[in-house]
Amino acid sequence: MSTHLSPAAQFAAAAAAEAEAEARALAETSDVPVDEAVPTTPFLAICPAAPPGYVAPEFPALETLDESLPEATICVCPPAHPAYVRPEAEEVTAVTASIGDENVARHVSAAAMFETAAVDSAVGSDDGNDVAVVVERKKVVDLADQELFPALGGSSAKAPVAWGKSAGPRSIGDVKAKRATEVVDLPMMQESVGQAVIKIMERSGARIDVSHNAVLATSTYVISGTPDAVAKAKREVITKLSPRVTQVVAVPAEARSSVVGVRGRGLQTIQTKTGAVLSVARDGDAFDSGEFATIDVSVSGDAVSVAAAVAMVEAAADKRTTRRVAFETVPRDAHALLVGKGGAGLRALQAAHPGVTLRIPGPLDASVAIGVAGERAAVQAACAHIREATNMVMSGSQVLSVAVAKRQHRFVVGDKGSGLRDIALATGCSVMVPAPRAASDQISVRGSAADLPHAVQMVLERAASLAIDTFDPALAAGPAYGRPLLYAQRALRYFHDRARFRRIESEFGAVLRVATPAAIAAATDAAQLVIEITAPTPAAVAGAHAALASLFAAFPPHHFNGIDVEPHQVSMLAESVGRLQTVRSVYTLLSPTGGVLVVYEGFNPDVDRIPDAGERERKTRELLRQTLEEFRSTLAVAEQPVTLVTQVPVAQQAAMAAGLESLLKAASANEGASRVVLRFGSVASVETPANSRVTPKKDDVLAADSVEVRGPADAAARVVSELERRVAQAAANLALRSFRNDIAVPQGLVARVVGRGGETLKKLRAGREVTIDVGDSSVRIVGTRADVDAVSAEISALIERLADETSETITVLAELHRALIGSGGKFVKRLGDKYHVRIQFPKHDSDDEPLGADEIRIRGGRSGVAAAKSELLELAAYEVEHGHTVKFTVPADCLPHVVGRAGSRIGEIKDASDTRIDLGDNTGSTVDVTIVGTRAGVAQARAAIEAVVAEQQAQADEVVIVPVKHHRYLIGAGGTRVRELVTQAGGDPDATGAGSCRVQFPRNGSTDSESVRLKGDRVIVEAVRQRIEELVAERERQVTVSVSIPVSQHAFVIGRGGSHLKQLQELHDVEINFPRRGNESNVKISGLPENCEAASAALLALVREETKISVTLAQHQRLGGRTSALWRRMRSEFGVQVDAAHVDRAPAKPAFDEDSVDDLVYLTVALDGLSAEWILRGEASKLPAAVDAVNLALADTVESVDARLRVDPRSHRHIIGKQGAMIAKIRDATTCDVSVPARGSQSPWVSITGPRNEVDRAIEMINEAIEERA
């Protein structure tokens, strides 16, 4: 039994000890055994709390206490009244006599009095809390009352039995099966917990009794009822009635991953085990940088859970590094003293602690803490040393103050504190400069008495290192001008806008400290606008001062004027600004707040040429006045603005002000949007942009829940209408979505209710109009009633499921884990989603309790864990049955062929055999192959893979050296010869695998230009290689001869489409090349000598005799041409080829008049003097007969005419006939060429060409055909 017990437990133990002593004393006096001296139906009662100052007596051990208590019924008494007084012994005696010794409850001293207790809690509650169980005295009860004293299983008539020997419940666990009690000790809350306890009892159905200990500041909650009700109530008590504390732990940034764990599992583990809530800063939010970088881990919860969580965080950080970072805060003026002159002090500190790194902040650093990084013990020692050294240097130093003009303080500080740093290193003293806004001009110097004079001297030297002067713009207005502040504001505003000060700074190398435009507008005193001039030399300061005086003198007060207008009217004046500057030399500044400033810049001839200064000033004033009058006229003709006020709840105003542009757009006020101004009554703190239409509120004008709209009447009315519409819509949405519900969540389950990355909450919100806010120990759902009820039910179910969470580990062979996980974890995800469980497989980087190689952990609700376990084991059994495994190796060079393109072949093998095939890494000469599946499937897959390997091993890859000059010949036209080589060797040039052979010639420009690669079936490759070598050997023996063939007969010898040439080359196995152009007659023949000789003879045999005949152009047109009957007859009858060597160009035919009124028109073309020359080629024996036949045909030639016959287009079809039969008949009968206009043409003219007599005959046939079908 623990020695650290709550007061309730101490009272209970004392009561038990006294009860046991009295029982034994009674047994000794009555000669009754102790067990039988205990009444048959004793009872236990819960009595008032012990009086203050009570000291508990010694108490027995837990085992003794357990044995000393008889079976008991439970009596719950009301809490004691505050005026409760312990009764005297006489009262006890009287009560005892009245109820009989056999039924009296043994008295326990008042020290054991406490508000509530229960039998099971006396023995020991589940959560380890101790509680007092005391026996009430002075209360007469009806022992026959079954409600107060239910029977424990045995008949009352039976003889008394000792504890543990009854036929009824034999242990407290038997009672607990129907009734449970939990005792929870928590720190005392500041506020009353009564109402909260009542609500928890109403929701859970459990009874809760509360007692407080003001001395220990603790509250004890005794919860009793059914186990489910007690568990639910306990969860809410711990969640809602425990004061929360938060502790921030700074861990080294490098240890963040160790604390967070893989995917946050480290944090989840700590939260689950301790019940605390942890949050860790992101990687980019590290405090400080480098080796001083730390990450804040915030731990929230009750004190015990926070302490446990902090310890676990520290332990997790120690796994990564035992280094720690500490920041020791010391006074700022001690920094320089610790660093010492020349850094000697810092070096001494560092030397005393070599295991740590020290960093002392600079004079302007925001932090005053000294950084210490290193091992934990070394850091603690260094911090202690720093505190001791700080006390020593501060007590041994003195402070001296020096008065320095405020404007010179920045010279002492230097750029980024360089001046203070230099003084500290040179003297070992610290210099404290008042803040710029502080009124003091005293600079304090702290250091040793010996070093203070040097430090003060350096301060004064730096203060006087730059020349400084001031210029007052208000004085430039002159004594006669009565408003110097106004002049200074106008002039400074103008010079700022025109960048005049930058020119002066650039010219003199000076720095001008001029008030900002905002400060200028807000100035209430001319002294606030004084310009400060600083420069390295007094001369530069004087020059800059003079330049400023000249600048202000050039712009006296009468050069400025201005008016105030409504802010929404400013945009109306923008169009005139550019014109006024060009025409009048008047520069205009428009302020968004409504101020208009006009400035005369000079260079206006009408003003500058006036010699009299007074008149010139008057003219300038008049010019500016006219400009302002023009502005007023522009505003006067514009629509006058109106001001409308509408009511908008304060809570909605900030959002409306932020979305002002969209509001105006929705109000269709875009046209006048730039002239509409809104003023929100509660948005005074909203930052106003330069061009904003939102003006700060005036506390004395506009109510907080009001919005003022000023602008054109129509636009303002539309804006007000839009504001009212949005307010009404917001009210409707609020009414619709105003339902809410709060659900208590144990601290340890909050993170799991949220889900990884908020995943669970996202699913709950999907498709529902709700907002879910997660607190430290509760979840609030706000939205429509239906959605709130649905989400609340799901969250409550989730909490119940998580509260019912259990974990079970099953054993499955490690080689089956991959199959259980599935591709991409799909099987595990499916089971997790289906049964709401988490399934963990062994991992080396897991933050959870490590698993064995063959173990799988299932965590979730009891029923879900059981179902997931069953399904996993079934799947494992299936994998065992279908998990026959075979491992073998294949040559690495065969792997690509086994896999196939994009895995096609291996995929086919998997599908066909229904197996899983794993291929090892291709890092050596062989690759491991693992096949898993049924025995038959594995055998089939292995056979398929080995077949691919055998096929690839039957492949050959050889290289043949072939001179480049033979490549073209071996390839052949379009690759024909190389394909023939493969086919002749018995292969298929398009196949892959068996019977294949690929011949690869090097590309142009290749470094290995003579290597020809052969890949494919070994037998085919060998045959092709031998044939290539034979061809190359033959080509090496080849010669080239020339044969002279007349150029005019080249075409005939080649033949139509190269038919003669191809035949000769194939017949004699040679290559014949005719010259491509020119008059070259030599034809080259390449091949073996004997083949070339035979080819030459064959070529010469094709050469024919030639003769030429001159004919008239008319005869050529009538009888000539490749398709003419005469030339075809010459080829067929005599074997003579007729070609036209020369043909004169015929003159153009006269234009035919389509509108001619004649029905028949003859077109004649004069061909006199025009001729053509024919060449006849053939065998010498047949050529004369052919010539005679040609001449005879020429003699019979008559003159050809071209006629046009008018025919109605509707009758053209009669001329053509069915499928062209009629027109063909006419052509054959008359030898004339008859042409009919194309279908759809409206031309009536039919063309007829031929001899005159035949043309007339053709016309007769046409007319007859038309008449027959008319």
Secondary structure as GFF3:
##gff-version 3
##sequence-region A 1 1270
A	DSSP	alpha_helix	7	30	.	.	.	ID=ss1
A	DSSP	alpha_helix	34	37	.	.	.	ID=ss2
A	DSSP	beta_strand	43	45	.	.	.	ID=ss3
A	DSSP	alpha_helix	62	68	.	.	.	ID=ss4
A	DSSP	beta_strand	73	75	.	.	.	ID=ss5
A	DSSP	alpha_helix	89	99	.	.	.	ID=ss6
A	DSSP	three_ten_helix	101	103	.	.	.	ID=ss7
A	DSSP	three_ten_helix	110	112	.	.	.	ID=ss8
A	DSSP	alpha_helix	119	123	.	.	.	ID=ss9
A	DSSP	alpha_helix	172	176	.	.	.	ID=ss10
A	DSSP	beta_strand	180	187	.	.	.	ID=ss11
A	DSSP	alpha_helix	194	204	.	.	.	ID=ss12
A	DSSP	beta_strand	207	213	.	.	.	ID=ss13
A	DSSP	beta_strand	218	225	.	.	.	ID=ss14
A	DSSP	alpha_helix	227	240	.	.	.	ID=ss15
A	DSSP	beta_strand	245	252	.	.	.	ID=ss16
A	DSSP	three_ten_helix	253	255	.	.	.	ID=ss17
A	DSSP	alpha_helix	256	260	.	.	.	ID=ss18
A	DSSP	three_ten_helix	262	264	.	.	.	ID=ss19
A	DSSP	alpha_helix	265	274	.	.	.	ID=ss20
A	DSSP	beta_strand	277	280	.	.	.	ID=ss21
A	DSSP	three_ten_helix	283	285	.	.	.	ID=ss22
A	DSSP	three_ten_helix	290	292	.	.	.	ID=ss23
A	DSSP	beta_strand	294	301	.	.	.	ID=ss24
A	DSSP	alpha_helix	303	320	.	.	.	ID=ss25
A	DSSP	beta_strand	323	329	.	.	.	ID=ss26
A	DSSP	three_ten_helix	332	334	.	.	.	ID=ss27
A	DSSP	alpha_helix	335	339	.	.	.	ID=ss28
A	DSSP	three_ten_helix	341	343	.	.	.	ID=ss29
A	DSSP	alpha_helix	344	352	.	.	.	ID=ss30
A	DSSP	beta_strand	356	359	.	.	.	ID=ss31
A	DSSP	beta_strand	369	375	.	.	.	ID=ss32
A	DSSP	alpha_helix	376	395	.	.	.	ID=ss33
A	DSSP	beta_strand	398	403	.	.	.	ID=ss34
A	DSSP	three_ten_helix	406	408	.	.	.	ID=ss35
A	DSSP	alpha_helix	409	413	.	.	.	ID=ss36
A	DSSP	three_ten_helix	415	417	.	.	.	ID=ss37
A	DSSP	alpha_helix	418	427	.	.	.	ID=ss38
A	DSSP	beta_strand	430	432	.	.	.	ID=ss39
A	DSSP	beta_strand	442	447	.	.	.	ID=ss40
A	DSSP	alpha_helix	452	463	.	.	.	ID=ss41
A	DSSP	beta_strand	467	471	.	.	.	ID=ss42
A	DSSP	three_ten_helix	473	477	.	.	.	ID=ss43
A	DSSP	alpha_helix	484	497	.	.	.	ID=ss44
A	DSSP	alpha_helix	500	508	.	.	.	ID=ss45
A	DSSP	beta_strand	511	513	.	.	.	ID=ss46
A	DSSP	alpha_helix	517	522	.	.	.	ID=ss47
A	DSSP	three_ten_helix	526	529	.	.	.	ID=ss48
A	DSSP	beta_strand	531	535	.	.	.	ID=ss49
A	DSSP	alpha_helix	538	553	.	.	.	ID=ss50
A	DSSP	three_ten_helix	557	559	.	.	.	ID=ss51
A	DSSP	beta_strand	560	564	.	.	.	ID=ss52
A	DSSP	three_ten_helix	567	573	.	.	.	ID=ss53
A	DSSP	alpha_helix	574	584	.	.	.	ID=ss54
A	DSSP	beta_strand	586	590	.	.	.	ID=ss55
A	DSSP	beta_strand	595	600	.	.	.	ID=ss56
A	DSSP	alpha_helix	605	608	.	.	.	ID=ss57
A	DSSP	alpha_helix	613	637	.	.	.	ID=ss58
A	DSSP	beta_strand	642	647	.	.	.	ID=ss59
A	DSSP	alpha_helix	650	658	.	.	.	ID=ss60
A	DSSP	alpha_helix	660	666	.	.	.	ID=ss61
A	DSSP	three_ten_helix	673	675	.	.	.	ID=ss62
A	DSSP	beta_strand	677	680	.	.	.	ID=ss63
A	DSSP	beta_strand	706	711	.	.	.	ID=ss64
A	DSSP	alpha_helix	713	736	.	.	.	ID=ss65
A	DSSP	beta_strand	739	744	.	.	.	ID=ss66
A	DSSP	alpha_helix	747	754	.	.	.	ID=ss67
A	DSSP	three_ten_helix	756	758	.	.	.	ID=ss68
A	DSSP	alpha_helix	759	765	.	.	.	ID=ss69
A	DSSP	beta_strand	770	774	.	.	.	ID=ss70
A	DSSP	beta_strand	778	783	.	.	.	ID=ss71
A	DSSP	alpha_helix	785	803	.	.	.	ID=ss72
A	DSSP	beta_strand	805	811	.	.	.	ID=ss73
A	DSSP	three_ten_helix	814	816	.	.	.	ID=ss74
A	DSSP	alpha_helix	817	821	.	.	.	ID=ss75
A	DSSP	three_ten_helix	823	825	.	.	.	ID=ss76
A	DSSP	alpha_helix	826	835	.	.	.	ID=ss77
A	DSSP	beta_strand	837	840	.	.	.	ID=ss78
A	DSSP	beta_strand	855	861	.	.	.	ID=ss79
A	DSSP	alpha_helix	862	881	.	.	.	ID=ss80
A	DSSP	beta_strand	884	891	.	.	.	ID=ss81
A	DSSP	three_ten_helix	892	894	.	.	.	ID=ss82
A	DSSP	alpha_helix	895	899	.	.	.	ID=ss83
A	DSSP	three_ten_helix	901	903	.	.	.	ID=ss84
A	DSSP	alpha_helix	904	913	.	.	.	ID=ss85
A	DSSP	beta_strand	916	919	.	.	.	ID=ss86
A	DSSP	beta_strand	926	933	.	.	.	ID=ss87
A	DSSP	alpha_helix	935	953	.	.	.	ID=ss88
A	DSSP	beta_strand	955	961	.	.	.	ID=ss89
A	DSSP	three_ten_helix	964	966	.	.	.	ID=ss90
A	DSSP	alpha_helix	967	971	.	.	.	ID=ss91
A	DSSP	three_ten_helix	973	975	.	.	.	ID=ss92
A	DSSP	alpha_helix	976	984	.	.	.	ID=ss93
A	DSSP	beta_strand	997	1000	.	.	.	ID=ss94
A	DSSP	beta_strand	1011	1017	.	.	.	ID=ss95
A	DSSP	alpha_helix	1018	1037	.	.	.	ID=ss96
A	DSSP	beta_strand	1039	1044	.	.	.	ID=ss97
A	DSSP	three_ten_helix	1047	1049	.	.	.	ID=ss98
A	DSSP	alpha_helix	1050	1054	.	.	.	ID=ss99
A	DSSP	three_ten_helix	1056	1058	.	.	.	ID=ss100
A	DSSP	alpha_helix	1059	1068	.	.	.	ID=ss101
A	DSSP	beta_strand	1071	1073	.	.	.	ID=ss102
A	DSSP	beta_strand	1082	1087	.	.	.	ID=ss103
A	DSSP	alpha_helix	1089	1101	.	.	.	ID=ss104
A	DSSP	beta_strand	1105	1112	.	.	.	ID=ss105
A	DSSP	alpha_helix	1113	1119	.	.	.	ID=ss106
A	DSSP	alpha_helix	1125	1129	.	.	.	ID=ss107
A	DSSP	pi_helix	1130	1134	.	.	.	ID=ss108
A	DSSP	beta_strand	1137	1143	.	.	.	ID=ss109
A	DSSP	beta_strand	1160	1163	.	.	.	ID=ss110
A	DSSP	beta_strand	1171	1178	.	.	.	ID=ss111
A	DSSP	alpha_helix	1183	1195	.	.	.	ID=ss112
A	DSSP	beta_strand	1200	1206	.	.	.	ID=ss113
A	DSSP	three_ten_helix	1209	1211	.	.	.	ID=ss114
A	DSSP	alpha_helix	1212	1216	.	.	.	ID=ss115
A	DSSP	three_ten_helix	1218	1220	.	.	.	ID=ss116
A	DSSP	alpha_helix	1221	1230	.	.	.	ID=ss117
A	DSSP	beta_strand	1233	1235	.	.	.	ID=ss118
A	DSSP	beta_strand	1245	1251	.	.	.	ID=ss119
A	DSSP	alpha_helix	1252	1268	.	.	.	ID=ss120
###
